[in-house]
Amino acid sequence: MIYFNEVLDLQEKKFDIFTIGELLIDMISNDYSDNFQCNNYTKYFGGSPANIAMNAKKLGAESVIASSVGKDGLGDFLIQHLENNHIDTSYISRVDFPTSMVLVTKSKTTPVPIFYRGADYNLPFDSKLKSVLNNTKIVHFSCWPISQKNSRETIEKVIVEARKNKVLIGFDPNYHEMIWEHGHDGIKYIKDLISKVDIIKPSEIDAERIFGSDIPENQVKKFIDLGVKLVIMTLGKDGAIVSNGLETIRFETLAKEVVDTTGAGDAFWSGFYTSIIKGYSIREALNLGFAVSAYKLKYVGAVVNLPTIEELKSTCSI
């Protein structure tokens, strides 16, 4: 059980946050569109776990990422970007597959992506990953690595090691049928996985893809019933609903200006995790996570220049 007024007692370790999964290129349109009628796109650093690691570093946490990119110019671009922002790249594998890419049209609602995958799911579990899991407080992954056999097996081993080492496990259930391995029941796999993680953050769309249509309160209960300790369900402009199984809290949106929604969820994760690391209660960490997400929404791209978590708290009434 995770209580809202609780400050998590995490063991002192070298790394605060270890993200594992996709590192890729976000090609985002220069104009708003809902049907890919745009002609001009700009290249951005992307991938949810990578975004979280980058944002958390800016917010004041010690983060590290394990991922896989191609032996190509786009892979060079991603690694150079990480290095420029003082992220350790020694856990990034270079493989004989093209660097993965997502094409996104800029949107003020939920962006609709097109996926071009290659290198991202070819990440093996090795002694280096095992070492990180012995030396981190939080591990985070999304549906991307579990959607394909090679990286799914890696994540399964990561979960075993994390639980053995009392590492907090966060999971983003961003299920997309388009990225899932053909012939594999991704929805059933996700439902079976939920009891093995501590914190999950579905959007309304994520929940509908996994459980079918229902009201948010019922969707949250379905996640809780599957064994997760804390459910954070985001509701777009309507804020969020969060439950630990005993208590359910609604949060109003803090967003005042929306320029681009790409990476807003990743910004929340980074703010939430960093706040936990800094010794804030779960309730405070949730508020600060939503504040980081609102800050990001004012800018284009998944990773923006963020203040530290302390600076952000001092400028808002949290």
C-alpha positions in Angstrom: 0.0 0.0 0.0 1.2 3.5 -0.8 -0.4 6.2 1.3 -0.9 9.8 0.1 0.7 11.5 3.1 3.6 9.0 3.1 7.2 9.9 2.3 8.7 6.8 0.7 11.8 5.4 2.5 14.0 4.6 -0.4 17.5 3.1 0.2 20.5 5.3 -0.6 21.9 4.3 -4.0 24.0 5.7 -6.8 21.2 6.4 -9.2 17.8 7.9 -8.4 15.8 6.9 -11.5 16.6 4.2 -14.1 14.5 4.3 -17.2 14.6 1.5 -19.7 13.1 1.3 -23.2 12.8 3.3 -26.4 15.2 6.0 -27.4 14.0 7.4 -30.7 13.4 10.4 -33.0 10.2 12.4 -32.7 9.3 14.0 -36.1 6.8 16.6 -35.1 4.8 18.7 -37.6 5.4 22.5 -37.7 1.6 23.1 -38.0 -1.4 21.7 -36.2 -3.3 18.9 -37.9 -5.3 15.8 -37.0 -4.9 14.0 -40.3 -1.2 14.2 -41.3 -1.8 16.9 -44.0 1.3 18.9 -42.8 4.3 19.0 -45.2 7.0 20.2 -42.8 8.3 18.3 -39.7 11.1 19.1 -37.3 13.4 16.4 -35.7 13.3 16.2 -31.9 14.9 14.0 -29.3 12.3 11.4 -28.2 11.2 8.2 -26.5 9.3 8.2 -23.3 11.9 6.7 -20.9 14.6 9.0 -22.5 12.3 12.0 -22.0 11.9 11.1 -18.3 15.6 10.7 -17.8 16.4 14.0 -19.4 13.6 15.9 -17.6 14.5 14.3 -14.2 18.1 15.4 -14.7 17.0 19.0 -15.3 14.8 18.8 -12.2 17.7 17.7 -10.0 17.6 13.9 -9.9 20.4 11.5 -10.9 19.0 9.6 -13.8 20.3 7.0 -16.2 18.8 5.3 -19.2 19.3 1.9 -20.9 18.2 1.7 -24.6 19.2 0.7 -28.1 19.8 2.8 -31.2 21.1 2.1 -34.7 24.6 2.6 -36.0 23.4 5.5 -38.0 23.3 9.3 -38.0 20.1 9.4 -36.0 21.6 7.2 -33.3 24.6 9.5 -33.2 22.2 12.5 -32.8 20.4 10.9 -29.9 23.5 9.9 -28.0 25.1 13.3 -28.6 22.0 14.9 -27.2 22.2 12.8 -24.1 25.9 13.5 -23.6 25.3 17.3 -24.1 22.8 17.1 -21.2 25.2 15.1 -18.9 23.3 11.8 -19.2 25.5 8.7 -18.9 25.3 6.9 -22.3 27.3 3.8 -21.3 24.1 1.8 -21.1 23.0 2.6 -24.7 23.5 -0.2 -27.2 24.4 0.3 -30.9 22.8 -2.4 -33.0 22.5 -3.3 -36.7 18.9 -2.0 -37.0 17.8 1.5 -38.0 17.1 4.0 -35.2 13.4 4.0 -34.4 11.2 7.0 -35.2 7.7 8.3 -34.5 5.9 10.7 -36.8 3.5 13.0 -34.9 1.3 15.9 -35.9 1.3 18.8 -33.4 -2.0 18.7 -31.4 -3.8 20.5 -28.6 -5.5 17.2 -27.7 -3.9 13.7 -27.8 -1.4 13.4 -30.7 -1.9 10.5 -33.1 1.5 8.9 -33.9 2.8 6.7 -36.7 5.5 4.3 -35.6 8.7 3.2 -37.4 10.5 0.7 -35.2 13.9 -0.9 -35.6 16.6 -0.6 -33.0 14.6 0.2 -29.9 13.4 -3.3 -29.0 16.8 -5.0 -29.6 18.0 -4.4 -26.0 19.6 -7.5 -24.2 19.7 -8.0 -20.5 23.3 -8.1 -19.4 25.6 -7.6 -16.4 25.6 -3.8 -16.9 21.8 -3.7 -16.5 21.9 -6.0 -13.5 24.4 -3.7 -11.9 22.2 -0.6 -12.4 19.3 -2.4 -10.8 21.5 -3.0 -7.7 22.2 0.7 -7.6 19.0 2.6 -8.3 15.9 3.7 -6.3 13.3 3.7 -9.1 13.0 1.9 -12.3 10.5 2.9 -15.1 9.4 1.4 -18.4 6.4 1.7 -20.8 4.6 -0.6 -23.2 7.2 -0.1 -25.9 9.8 -2.7 -24.7 7.2 -5.2 -23.6 5.5 -5.1 -27.0 8.2 -7.2 -28.7 9.8 -10.5 -27.7 13.5 -9.5 -27.4 13.0 -6.4 -25.1 10.0 -8.0 -23.3 12.3 -10.8 -22.0 14.7 -8.1 -20.9 12.0 -6.2 -19.0 10.8 -9.4 -17.3 14.4 -9.9 -16.0 14.5 -6.3 -15.0 11.3 -6.7 -12.9 12.7 -9.8 -11.1 15.9 -7.9 -10.2 14.1 -4.8 -9.2 11.8 -6.6 -6.8 14.7 -8.5 -5.4 16.5 -5.2 -4.7 13.4 -3.4 -3.4 13.4 -0.9 -6.2 10.2 1.1 -6.8 8.7 0.1 -10.2 6.7 2.5 -12.3 4.9 1.5 -15.5 3.3 3.6 -18.2 0.6 1.3 -19.8 0.5 3.2 -23.1 -0.8 0.3 -25.1 -0.9 0.8 -28.9 -2.0 -2.2 -31.0 0.2 -0.9 -33.9 3.5 -1.4 -31.9 2.6 -4.8 -30.5 4.1 -8.1 -31.8 1.8 -9.8 -34.3 -0.1 -12.7 -32.7 0.7 -11.8 -29.1 -2.1 -10.8 -26.7 -0.8 -7.5 -25.5 -3.8 -6.6 -23.4 -3.8 -9.9 -21.5 0.0 -9.5 -21.0 -0.5 -6.0 -19.5 -3.2 -7.2 -17.2 -1.0 -10.0 -15.9 1.9 -7.6 -15.5 0.1 -5.0 -13.4 0.5 -6.9 -10.1 4.3 -6.9 -10.5 4.6 -3.0 -10.5 4.0 -0.4 -7.8 2.8 2.6 -9.7 0.9 2.9 -13.0 -0.3 6.0 -14.9 -2.9 5.3 -17.6 -4.6 8.0 -19.6 -8.3 7.6 -20.3 -7.4 6.3 -23.8 -4.9 3.8 -22.3 -7.6 2.5 -19.9 -10.2 2.2 -22.7 -7.8 0.3 -24.9 -7.1 -2.2 -22.0 -10.6 -2.5 -20.4 -13.1 -1.0 -22.9 -15.2 2.1 -22.3 -16.2 3.0 -18.8 -16.2 6.0 -16.4 -12.8 7.0 -14.8 -13.7 5.8 -11.3 -14.5 2.3 -12.6 -11.4 2.2 -14.7 -9.2 3.1 -11.8 -10.8 0.3 -9.7 -10.0 -2.2 -12.4 -6.3 -1.4 -12.2 -6.4 -1.5 -8.4 -8.2 -4.9 -8.5 -5.3 -6.3 -10.6 -2.9 -5.6 -7.8 -1.1 -2.3 -8.4 -0.4 -0.1 -5.3 -1.1 3.4 -6.9 -3.1 4.4 -10.0 -2.7 7.8 -11.5 -5.3 8.3 -14.3 -4.9 11.4 -16.3 -8.1 13.0 -17.7 -6.6 15.7 -20.0 -8.3 19.1 -19.4 -10.3 17.6 -16.5 -7.1 16.9 -14.5 -6.6 13.4 -12.9 -8.0 10.9 -10.6 -5.6 9.0 -8.3 -6.3 6.0 -6.0 -4.4 3.7 -3.7 -7.3 1.4 -3.2 -8.4 3.0 0.1 -8.7 6.6 -0.9 -9.3 8.3 -4.2 -8.4 11.9 -4.9 -9.2 14.2 -7.8 -6.7 16.8 -9.1 -7.6 19.8 -11.2 -5.4 20.6 -14.2 -2.7 23.2 -13.6 -2.3 23.9 -17.3 -3.0 27.5 -18.2 -1.5 27.5 -21.8 -1.3 24.5 -24.2 1.1 24.8 -27.1 2.0 21.1 -27.6 0.9 18.1 -25.7 3.8 15.9 -26.8 5.7 14.5 -23.8 3.3 16.0 -21.2 2.9 12.6 -19.5 6.7 12.1 -19.4 7.0 15.5 -17.8 4.6 14.4 -15.1 6.6 11.2 -14.4 9.8 13.1 -14.1 8.4 15.6 -11.7 6.6 13.0 -9.7 9.7 10.7 -9.4 12.1 13.6 -8.6 9.8 14.8 -5.9 9.7 11.4 -4.3 13.5 11.3 -4.4 13.6 14.7 -2.8 11.6 13.6 0.2 8.1 15.0 -0.7 5.0 13.0 0.3 3.1 11.2 -2.4 0.4 13.9 -2.4 3.0 16.6 -2.8 4.8 14.6 -5.5 1.6 14.3 -7.4 1.0 18.0 -7.3 4.6 18.8 -8.4 4.3 16.2 -11.2 1.3 18.0 -12.5 3.1 21.3 -12.2 6.0 20.1 -14.3 3.6 18.7 -16.9 1.8 22.1 -17.1 5.1 23.9 -17.5 6.1 21.6 -20.4 2.7 22.1 -22.2 3.7 25.7 -22.9 6.5 24.6 -25.3 7.0 22.5 -28.4 8.8 19.1 -28.0 8.9 16.4 -25.5 12.0 17.7 -23.6 12.2 21.4 -22.7 14.4 23.5 -20.4 12.9 22.9 -16.9 13.7 24.6 -13.6 14.7 22.5 -10.7 11.9 21.0 -8.6 12.7 23.4 -5.8 12.5 26.4 -8.1 9.2 25.2 -9.5 7.7 24.7 -6.1 8.7 28.2 -5.0 6.8 29.7 -8.0 3.5 27.9 -7.5 1.1 27.3 -4.6 1.9 23.7 -3.9 
